[in-house]
């Protein structure tokens, strides 16, 4: 997740480039192991790109249109023959702009969702309406949404747009649990990718703090190339890390145990706290029933 710092009409600048129609079909390779290809930027309702990360190509749809969001969700459901008992893993992230004068956060500007090698980037700014099907998708308890700091993202989605995420797993605490560690629960996504996958997630510096609410003002508000890549890779990396961790076996009781005193404080036992009992517990509950690793995709 990210928040751009905006001071009045001035925004932090960065050396970014808009997407050029002339590059359609041409694959642009980068030294950090990523690549970028314009598939279609002439459609009024959405733009399509191929974002490369190591050996993977993620088909990325960028849109402010509810109808395109509906199509993406319908295609995802159609591709699932049977929902895994541990939940269908989907990466989730958000982007927004924060006002510097008051430190008040604006509403979410961009929502990223990723399943397998399909990524959706939905632009709340400029959208015709918020898709009802998107709300149903996020509240589907058969799906476990994963991300770094996802509980805060889910709360902001609810506050800003009344979108309820029914089931989520925060990757930091989940990594601690599955890896038998106690030092990852507050780490960012870049660190988690290195620790869990042994890979490096590229970062685009100031692009994280860019204006997600207007995109490229010289290109009719469409997101810049670097914004598309950053948004896509954060959601895709969340999906990859989540898949790896959720399908790992639970640690043995000798490796990971609570004292009786600590156990009594768990939210699901005391009904204390604001976090729903099915959030942050989906993977642990399912895997404790002896389920083996399954490929959600």
PEKAMO-V700275 format. One record per residue. N is the residue number from 1. RES is the residue in three letters. D_CENTER is the distance of its C-alpha to the mean C-alpha in whole Angstrom. Layout:
# PEKAMO-V700275
N RES D_CENTER
N RES D_CENTER
This chain:
# PEKAMO-V700275
1 UNK 8
2 UNK 11
3 UNK 14
4 UNK 17
5 UNK 21
6 UNK 23
7 UNK 27
8 UNK 29
9 UNK 28
10 UNK 28
11 UNK 24
12 UNK 24
13 UNK 24
14 UNK 23
15 UNK 24
16 UNK 22
17 UNK 23
18 UNK 23
19 UNK 22
20 UNK 26
21 UNK 27
22 UNK 30
23 UNK 27
24 UNK 26
25 UNK 26
26 UNK 27
27 UNK 24
28 UNK 24
29 UNK 24
30 UNK 23
31 UNK 24
32 UNK 21
33 UNK 20
34 UNK 18
35 UNK 19
36 UNK 19
37 UNK 21
38 UNK 22
39 UNK 22
40 UNK 23
41 UNK 23
42 UNK 26
43 UNK 25
44 UNK 25
45 UNK 22
46 UNK 19
47 UNK 19
48 UNK 18
49 UNK 17
50 UNK 17
51 UNK 15
52 UNK 17
53 UNK 16
54 UNK 19
55 UNK 20
56 UNK 17
57 UNK 17
58 UNK 14
59 UNK 15
60 UNK 13
61 UNK 14
62 UNK 14
63 UNK 16
64 UNK 17
65 UNK 19
66 UNK 19
67 UNK 21
68 UNK 18
69 UNK 15
70 UNK 18
71 UNK 19
72 UNK 15
73 UNK 15
74 UNK 19
75 UNK 18
76 UNK 16
77 UNK 18
78 UNK 21
79 UNK 20
80 UNK 20
81 UNK 23
82 UNK 23
83 UNK 20
84 UNK 20
85 UNK 21
86 UNK 19
87 UNK 16
88 UNK 14
89 UNK 11
90 UNK 8
91 UNK 4
92 UNK 2
93 UNK 3
94 UNK 7
95 UNK 10
96 UNK 13
97 UNK 17
98 UNK 19
99 UNK 23
100 UNK 25
101 UNK 28
102 UNK 27
103 UNK 24
104 UNK 22
105 UNK 19
106 UNK 19
107 UNK 17
108 UNK 13
109 UNK 14
110 UNK 10
111 UNK 8
112 UNK 5
113 UNK 5
114 UNK 7
115 UNK 10
116 UNK 12
117 UNK 13
118 UNK 12
119 UNK 9
120 UNK 10
121 UNK 10
122 UNK 12
123 UNK 14
124 UNK 15
125 UNK 18
126 UNK 21
127 UNK 19
128 UNK 22
129 UNK 21
130 UNK 18
131 UNK 18
132 UNK 20
133 UNK 18
134 UNK 14
135 UNK 16
136 UNK 17
137 UNK 14
138 UNK 12
139 UNK 16
140 UNK 16
141 UNK 17
142 UNK 17
143 UNK 13
144 UNK 12
145 UNK 8
146 UNK 7
147 UNK 5
148 UNK 8
149 UNK 10
150 UNK 8
151 UNK 12
152 UNK 12
153 UNK 9
154 UNK 11
155 UNK 14
156 UNK 14
157 UNK 12
158 UNK 16
159 UNK 18
160 UNK 17
161 UNK 17
162 UNK 18
163 UNK 15
164 UNK 15
165 UNK 12
166 UNK 15
167 UNK 14
168 UNK 11
169 UNK 11
170 UNK 11
171 UNK 11
172 UNK 14
173 UNK 16
174 UNK 15
175 UNK 16
176 UNK 19
177 UNK 20
178 UNK 20
179 UNK 21
180 UNK 24
181 UNK 23
182 UNK 23
183 UNK 22
184 UNK 18
185 UNK 17
186 UNK 17
187 UNK 16
188 UNK 13
189 UNK 10
190 UNK 13
191 UNK 15
192 UNK 14
193 UNK 13
194 UNK 17
195 UNK 18
196 UNK 17
197 UNK 17
198 UNK 19
199 UNK 18
200 UNK 17
201 UNK 14
202 UNK 15
203 UNK 15
204 UNK 16
205 UNK 18
206 UNK 19
207 UNK 16
208 UNK 14
209 UNK 17
210 UNK 18
211 UNK 18
212 UNK 15
213 UNK 18
214 UNK 20
215 UNK 19
216 UNK 22
217 UNK 25
218 UNK 27
219 UNK 25
220 UNK 25
221 UNK 22
222 UNK 20
223 UNK 17
224 UNK 18
225 UNK 18
226 UNK 16
227 UNK 14
228 UNK 13
229 UNK 13
230 UNK 11
231 UNK 8
232 UNK 8
233 UNK 9
234 UNK 6
235 UNK 3
236 UNK 7
237 UNK 8
238 UNK 6
239 UNK 7
240 UNK 10
241 UNK 11
242 UNK 10
243 UNK 13
244 UNK 15
245 UNK 15
246 UNK 16
247 UNK 18
248 UNK 20
249 UNK 23
250 UNK 24
251 UNK 26
252 UNK 30
253 UNK 31
254 UNK 33
255 UNK 30
256 UNK 28
257 UNK 30
258 UNK 30
259 UNK 34
260 UNK 35
261 UNK 35
262 UNK 31
263 UNK 30
264 UNK 32
265 UNK 29
266 UNK 26
267 UNK 25
268 UNK 25
269 UNK 29
270 UNK 30
271 UNK 28
272 UNK 27
273 UNK 24
274 UNK 22
275 UNK 19
276 UNK 20
277 UNK 21
278 UNK 19
279 UNK 16
280 UNK 15
281 UNK 18
282 UNK 17
283 UNK 17
284 UNK 20
285 UNK 22
286 UNK 22
287 UNK 23
288 UNK 26
289 UNK 27
290 UNK 28
291 UNK 25
292 UNK 25
293 UNK 22
294 UNK 21
295 UNK 19
296 UNK 16
297 UNK 16
